[in-house]
Amino acid sequence: MILIQCPKCKSKNYRKNGTIAGKQRYQCKSCGRNFLAVSLSQSLPCFEQGMSILLLDVENMRLDSKIEQFLAKNCQYPLQIRLAFANWKTPNLSKCDSELHERGYQLIHVPEGKDSADGKMIAVGSSIFLQYPTVKEVFVCSNDTIFTNLCIDLENKGLTVYRLRKEGTNLVLENRQTGEMNYYCLDLEAEIPNDREIYLKLQALMNLEDKNLKERLIQLEQLATLFQERFKLIDKSSNSSNTNNHLTRENGSRASENKSNSNGNGKIDFTSKAILETEIINIIQLLCHKSHQKSIPISHVATQFKLQYNLSITEVMRGLKISHKFSKFLQESPYLELTQQGKIYYVELKTVNL
C-alpha cells in the first residue's frame, strides 16, 4: 500500500509537482514541502530513512533562516546537518560565527589563505557519506565554480545534489539530478513561484476580488433600494401635505357656507350635497388623526356623523333627495377613495395633484 502524506507536517492535502527519476513528486498544500510517495512498509521516521546535509562556504555566501526554510522546502529529506566553512578569525566574520552556532551549524575553521575554505569544504564533502551514512541529499552553497567537481563526485556516489548560487539579487537552487530550478528573491525575502504557482495565486486573487466586487454590488443594490424607499416616503409625505392643504382651502371656502347654513345652535343645516361632503371629509380627517390610520371603515364614519349631528347620514341623504347608497356617494367624491376588503368598505383621503 502506498502512503501519500507530507513527511514534515503529516498533511494529506497535496498536489502533484513533477517527477524525480521517474517517480511522481508531490507538494504539500499546507507547508509547501515536496515529497515522494512511500510504501507503508517503508514509512519509518524521516531521520531513519535519510537526511539532507548543507555545506556552506561562508566566505562566499550568507544564508539566513528564511533561505534555509526555502532550501528545506525543496528537498525530500529533513535538513538535519549544517556545516559552515570559514576562517572565523576574519574580522568581518566576528559576529557571524556566534549567529550560525546558535542556529545549529557546525563551524569548521580553516587557516588563513586563498581558497582554504573551498579546499576544506571539498575534502569534507567528498567523504560526507562516511561520517553520515544515512545522507541522501547534499546542498552545496557557494558561487565558486570550483565546487562543480564536488557536485559530480557526490552524484557518482548516488546522492542527490542541490547547487545554490547567487545571480544578481536572486538565489538559484538547481537540482542537478532533475535539472529543476527554484528561485529566491533576496530583496523580497521570498521564493519566486513557478509559472503554475503564479497562475494559481493570480487566480486566487482574482476570485477574491470577484467575490469582494459581488459583495460591494450587493451592498450598492441594497443602498439603492433603501434610497428609493426613502424617496417614496418623502414623495408620499409631500403629496399628503398637498392633499391636506387643498382640502383645507376647499373646506375653508365652504366654511362660510356652512356657517351661513348654521341654525344658530351649533348644528349644520344640510341644504346641499357639497355641505354634506365637506362635513364627511372633516369627520374622516378627525378619525384618521385619532386612529393613526390611513383608511377608516365607512361604518365608523356613519357612527361619528350620528354622534356629532344627531342625524343619520341616511336621513340627510334622503332629505337631499340622494337616492343611492352611502358607499356610492363616497365613491363619487373627487376627494375620497373607496376600497373594499372582504365585506367591509374603507374610505381614505385621495391624493390630489396640483
C-alpha positions, 0 to 999 in steps of 0.5 A, spaced: 500 500 500 502 506 498 502 512 503 501 519 500 502 524 506 507 530 507 513 527 511 514 534 515 507 536 517 503 529 516 498 533 511 494 529 506 492 535 502 497 535 496 498 536 489 502 533 484 509 537 482 513 533 477 517 527 477 524 525 480 527 519 476 521 517 474 517 517 480 511 522 481 513 528 486 508 531 490 507 538 494 504 539 500 498 544 500 499 546 507 507 547 508 509 547 501 514 541 502 515 536 496 515 529 497 515 522 494 510 517 495 512 511 500 510 504 501 507 503 508 512 498 509 517 503 508 514 509 512 519 509 518 521 516 521 524 521 516 531 521 520 531 513 519 530 513 512 535 519 510 537 526 511 539 532 507 546 535 509 548 543 507 555 545 506 556 552 506 562 556 504 561 562 508 566 566 505 562 566 499 555 566 501 550 568 507 544 564 508 539 566 513 533 562 516 528 564 511 533 561 505 534 555 509 526 554 510 526 555 502 532 550 501 528 545 506 522 546 502 525 543 496 528 537 498 525 530 500 529 529 506 529 533 513 535 538 513 538 535 519 546 537 518 549 544 517 556 545 516 559 552 515 566 553 512 570 559 514 576 562 517 572 565 523 578 569 525 576 574 519 574 580 522 568 581 518 566 574 520 566 576 528 559 576 529 557 571 524 560 565 527 556 566 534 549 567 529 550 560 525 552 556 532 546 558 535 542 556 529 545 549 529 551 549 524 557 546 525 563 551 524 569 548 521 575 553 521 580 553 516 587 557 516 588 563 513 589 563 505 586 563 498 581 558 497 582 554 504 575 554 505 573 551 498 579 546 499 576 544 506 569 544 504 571 539 498 575 534 502 569 534 507 564 533 502 567 528 498 567 523 504 560 526 507 557 519 506 562 516 511 561 520 517 553 520 515 551 514 512 544 515 512 545 522 507 541 522 501 541 529 499 547 534 499 546 542 498 552 545 496 552 553 497 557 557 494 558 561 487 565 558 486 565 554 480 570 550 483 565 546 487 562 543 480 567 537 481 564 536 488 557 536 485 559 530 480 563 526 485 557 526 490 552 524 484 557 518 482 556 516 489 548 516 488 546 522 492 542 527 490 545 534 489 542 541 490 547 547 487 545 554 490 548 560 487 547 567 487 545 571 480 544 578 481 539 579 487 536 572 486 538 565 489 538 559 484 537 552 487 538 547 481 537 540 482 542 537 478 539 530 478 532 533 475 535 539 472 529 543 476 530 550 478 527 554 484 528 561 485 529 566 491 528 573 491 533 576 496 530 583 496 523 580 497 525 575 502 521 570 498 521 564 493 519 566 486 513 561 484 513 557 478 509 559 472 503 554 475 504 557 482 503 564 479 497 562 475 494 559 481 495 565 486 493 570 480 487 566 480 486 566 487 486 573 487 482 574 482 476 570 485 477 574 491 476 580 488 470 577 484 467 575 490 469 582 494 466 586 487 459 581 488 459 583 495 460 591 494 454 590 488 450 587 493 451 592 498 450 598 492 443 594 490 441 594 497 443 602 498 439 603 492 433 600 494 433 603 501 434 610 497 428 609 493 424 607 499 426 613 502 424 617 496 417 614 496 416 616 503 418 623 502 414 623 495 408 620 499 409 625 505 409 631 500 403 629 496 399 628 503 401 635 505 398 637 498 392 633 499 391 636 506 392 643 504 387 643 498 382 640 502 383 645 507 382 651 502 376 647 499 373 646 506 375 653 508 371 656 502 365 652 504 366 654 511 362 660 510 357 656 507 356 652 512 356 657 517 351 661 513 347 654 513 348 654 521 341 654 525 344 658 530 345 652 535 351 649 533 348 644 528 349 644 520 343 645 516 344 640 510 341 644 504 346 641 499 350 635 497 357 639 497 355 641 505 354 634 506 361 632 503 365 637 506 362 635 513 364 627 511 371 629 509 372 633 516 369 627 520 374 622 516 380 627 517 378 627 525 378 619 525 384 618 521 388 623 526 385 619 532 386 612 529 393 613 526 390 610 520 390 611 513 383 608 511 377 608 516 371 603 515 365 607 512 361 604 518 365 608 523 364 614 519 356 613 519 357 612 527 361 619 528 356 623 523 350 620 528 354 622 534 356 629 532 349 631 528 344 627 531 342 625 524 343 619 520 347 620 514 341 616 511 336 621 513 340 627 510 341 623 504 334 622 503 332 629 505 337 631 499 333 627 495 340 622 494 337 616 492 343 611 492 347 608 497 352 611 502 358 607 499 356 610 492 356 617 494 363 616 497 365 613 491 363 619 487 367 624 491 373 627 487 376 627 494 375 620 497 377 613 495 373 607 496 376 600 497 373 594 499 376 588 503 372 582 504 365 585 506 367 591 509 368 598 505 374 603 507 374 610 505 381 614 505 383 621 503 385 621 495 391 624 493 390 630 489 395 633 484 396 640 483 
